[in-house]
């Protein structure tokens, strides 16, 4: 696959929680993490994916993912330019992990910059440092997911160490590229006082931002896990209550953060 071609598994129009204004969100396939609470499990596996379901014709199945060129993606993006101009919006690249298709993503960011289309990338930060720096230099805003500060806990719930992620966040802070932290609120996992305190201190020490977006866990992906035949490891967890969300919000605010719900 060349740099002008990539795999998209979803295009979301008129998104309002993936950055400023009204946006088109493109979900790039493939992710190096295995988060227990992942709400896009269909985006984990790189490449096109055939999934057999009860409704599939004999010998056939649903294809997840579509190979698209930069020009094809740009054509989809440009359909909504009027909404970007009126709302201060643009295009957001999400996933999966969009930086897993770094060459394709860079090509898309370059054509968007040429057309003065505002760009946002939502990333886990788990990519090689040189890739991260190259891509971030082309982005207008980075939404950086920060989950767990304890490395052992991070390995347990995401399958990878958080060392690379924290190093890349420090590099992002030093780069001057605008960014925001996104915090998945998972009851009993990420919402502990210890995790929140460690995270707040780490972010504040960098001195580059004071904003946190809280993303409360939800259950809308349950049917996806069933359809894909994947284990859902969060069936025993319920979404956080309004009281639990308010408590976490207050905790971050106590460290001086401006806190938003939902991004």
Number of C-alpha atoms within 10 A of each C-alpha: 8 8 15 16 20 23 22 26 23 19 17 12 16 17 18 15 13 23 25 20 18 24 28 27 27 22 23 29 31 25 23 17 18 15 19 16 21 20 17 17 23 24 26 19 15 18 18 17 17 13 15 17 15 8 9 11 10 9 6 12 15 14 12 18 23 16 13 16 19 17 13 12 16 15 11 14 22 17 11 18 18 13 17 21 14 10 13 15 26 29 31 27 26 24 27 28 26 24 29 21 18 18 18 22 22 21 17 23 26 15 14 20 14 8 10 10 21 21 25 27 29 26 24 25 24 24 20 13 15 9 14 19 15 13 17 23 15 20 21 16 20 23 23 22 20 22 26 25 21 15 12 13 17 19 16 13 19 18 15 19 20 23 14 15 22 17 14 22 24 16 17 22 17 12 13 11 16 16 22 20 22 24 23 20 23 22 17 9 14 21 22 14 12 13 15 20 16 13 19 21 11 14 21 15 11 15 10 18 16 18 19 23 22 20 17 18 18 17 13 9 15 16 11 15 17 12 13 15 12 12 11 17 13 16 10 6 14 12 15 17 11 9 9 15 20 12 13 19 19 14 18 21 16 12 14 13 19 14 19 13 15 14 18
